Amino acid sequence: MKMNSEEWQEARVYTPEGLENARKVLEEIRGGREIWQAVRKHPVAGGGYLPKHLLVAAYHDLVDRGVWQPDPDLLARIRMKPVRTLSGVTTVTVLTKPYPCPGKCVFCPTDARMPKSYLPDEPGARRGLEHNFDPFSQVQSRLQALEAVGHPTDKVELLILGGTWSSYRRDYQEWFVKRCFDALNAGRRSASGDPLQAGSLEEAHQINETSDHRNVGLVIETRPDEIDPLELAWLRRLGVTKVQLGAQSLDDRILQLNQRGHDAAETLRACALLRSAGFKIVLHWMPNLLGATIDSDREDFSRLWTGYCPDEIKIYPCQLLANADLYPIWQRGEYQPYTQDELTGLIADVKPSIPAYCRVNRVIRDIPSTNVVAGNKRTSLRQDVHAELARRGQRCNCIRCREVRGEAIDPARLKLVDTVYPAACAEEHFLSFETPAGQIAGYLRLSLPEEATAPGDLPRLGSSNGFEDLAGAALVREVHVYGQSLPVGVEAAGAAQHIGLGTRLLARGEEIAREKGFRRLAVISAVGTREYYLARGFERGALYLVKSLS
């Protein structure tokens, strides 16, 4: 059988001579030499150089055989794309199968091979297509790929993409999530040594509580008009902790022109319901929609922080695609994409106004430029915006721009900041540990529900819907500690993780809730973080973990 160049190179590494060559490279890197200087000094016999993922494989081989002791610092240096896990967790993205979407949005592309709004050559979506949308295969292959390049995979955030999650049949949803957990749990064995097999989603959850790949967050995406108490109870049963909502715009005229199918009031109602149930909220916002202008987009962006108050946002400028209903409208001259400079300027105008409690996850969709007919084709739009801000002498204050990431911190110099802000039906406290320079080492989102109802007569999350855990309770919606993701129980000098910041944030959250008269504290725990909260005095409820404050 003929091998391709990568397979041939890998075969040459996994020989005694190849491993010895990799060891020499690793020893020079450990001694302080720059990676590529060491690699070039020891070329592979027959031509070429050792790629990083093979250095990682050789490192693990040496450690597994007991030749070397584990060296986290060395592994960190040879890890590929460390930014993937610098936010403290490892994200694994999976895609659902093609399925009808209730939306008729004019900007949304349609491809029969893919779920609505996705294209087969988008990186994450392409992996789903390659694995025939099988959830087990997608998760397993992604874990293997991340481990191969040196990333820890014991704390995994599952990001489920694919049209409108709530429109899929619930038996498919349950099967899909269970198979994701089966992949995370693969290799787990009982005390007798037999492989653990989950017959139900609940059993898969239970196994994952102590799995080698624990789920620390489960994210789905849906539409605002799909959110009601029964839907939220179902999402909690699945283990969902974060919901992405396609808001797109908060201007009813723009929403109607683009045939979105809901109004801004429904988005506000959905945000209030999600917050009252403890979910993290991610809103998608789209500038340059049909009917929008630079000025109207600036005004629309400011509405995000009145009532809606998302925890995270994704800025997805409308991109004109040939397989969207917007294309013939553009051909008739009734739609005009912003120029590159206009779009960069718009986002640079609004980005400094983002509150300290919000994180900007994305500034552009990962759509290859070959699919874009007109308008922005630059995937480096975030960098372009930051360059423009630097030119103006401005900066963004969002969480992503202030994460400590891989930088060393001194715990004694961290300051606890309590940012209080009003949201629909709640008083929110964003508790953050910050360095003297204002970088965030960790934070907690505490929600204090209010009696007032949101526009549209907000339904109650009563016990009949499974929310008895929340009666008289303040809600911890998120605890997050930044820095390079570290395995459970592992410490590293100067790292923010595993030095007790989460415990201290919880203690302060309890104090605030008690001072405000709440009897209990409920946390929307991911399956893989249940043990963390149980060890800190919380008890299992129906859908949440709960702690008495009496």
Secondary structure, 3 states (H helix, E strand, C coil): CCCCHHHHHHHHHCCHHHHHHHHHHHHHHHCCCCHHHHHHHCCCCCCCCCCHHHHHHHHHHHHHCCCCCCCHHHHHHHCCCHHHHCCCCEEEEEECCCCCCCCCCCCCCCCCCCCCCCCCCCHHHHHHHHCCCCHHHHHHHHHHHHHHCCCCCCEEEEEEECCCHHHCCHHHHHHHHHHHHHHHHCCCECCCCCECCCCCHHHHHHHHCCCCCEEEEEEEEECHHHCCHHHHHHHHHHCCCEEEEEEECCCHHHHHHCCCCCCHHHHHHHHHHHHHCCCEEEEEECCCCCCCCHHHHHHHHHHCCCECCCCEEEECCCCEECCCCHHHHHHCCCCCCCCHHHHHHHHHHHHHHCCCCCEEEECCCCCCHHHEEECCCCCCHHHHHHHHHHHHCCCCCCCHHHECCCCCCCHHHCEEEEEEEEECCEEEEEEEEECCCCCEEEEEEEEEECCCCCCCCCCCCCHHHCCHHHCCEEEEEEEEECCCCCCCCCCCCCCCCCCCHHHHHHHHHHHHHHHCCCCEEEECCCHHHHHHHHCCCCEECCCCEEEECC
